[in-house]
Amino acid sequence: NAGVTQTPKFQVLKTGQSMTLQCAQDMNHEYMSWYRQDPGMGLRLIHYSVGAGITDQGEVPNGYNVSRSTTEDFPLRLLSAAPSQTSVYFCASRGTGIANYGYTFGSGTRLTVV
Amino acid sequence: QQQVKQSPQSLIVQKGGISIINCAYENTAFDYFPWYQQFPGKGPALLIAIRPDVSEKKEGRFTISFNKSAKQFSLHIMDSQPGDSATYFCAASDTNTGNQFYFGTGTSLTVIP
């Protein structure tokens, strides 16, 4: 199993550009989330989904959009990149039930906005 | 407002020693407390997790101690090894109401040979 796959691994954007970070999981997990990791701030939730067609905002949603058309895929769109969005982005997924409650994370996308 | 407070920010331990990382929370609705381990350039990986119905959970050299009344939990790494050098994150979640995991700010552990 590949687990959670994120692409690209690295990206440099200019201010104002848009892009989509891709995330796919092959574990048939219902729950998927996007986090950003910044030094000294831990991981902060951007958006999450509890199943295909259902998404909701997390702690820091501004400037980001998501959609969930299939169970497997959960792309994150940056609408108009800003330097404040320079970060490492992680996609994560988990199953249902307490035995599967812990998230499995992808390897991350390091984004720099100049 | 930080929902989960983690300390210390960094920790240096001799090989064979005990590493201890502490976390505290305020929301008494939290009922799931995982610890994640992250190596440079990698995503966090679930290490061990505990629920508040037990005060301790052990998996190999890793132990979570949980104090419900104090709203604190800690990770103990026994016989620390250089390969344990990584960043460790605690987290908390309310399994009844939502999908939000609240993470601590992380502890960078270095185990010196």
Interface residues (C-beta under 8 A of the other chain):
Chain A: V4 Y31 S33 Y35 G40 M41 G42 L43 R44 L45 Y48 V50 D56 G58 E59 F90 A92 I98 Y101 G102 Y103 T104 F105 G106 S107 G108
Chain B: V4 Q6 Q9 Y32 P34 Y36 G41 K42 G43 P44 A45 L46 A49 R51 F89 A91 S93 T95 N99 Q100 F101 F103 G104 T105 G106
